[in-house]
Amino acid sequence: MATVETVLSSIFSTIPELHAGQLGLLAGIIVGLLYWHGFQRESLGLLTGFYLLALGIVPASTTGLAVVQVKPWYFCTLLVGATLAAICVRSLWCWLPLPARSRSSSPVGQREF
């Protein structure tokens, strides 16, 4: 039976690759949350900035980006994947009929008669 350790070791061969992937996932979640809360232009600008920093196109301090710039594809793949997942979920959430959304997001303690 596959454990988390065996799955991760089959994808990531070194610890810096794993950390680059984790940072990409975290950055993608942050960008996705910004998009979810209505900051579409700002979130896509941040996504572009993260992507260009990871690839080394935009000059920055190499001290903080050393882990990401060693293997930027792990960072960029998880960054874009998490962001696209949040955008797709947001789109599906907006397409739900209004009664289904209002039932699931009704304030606690309020009764409907």
Helices and strands as residue ranges (DSSP letters): H 4-11, H 15-36, H 40-55, H 62-70, H 72-95, H 98-104
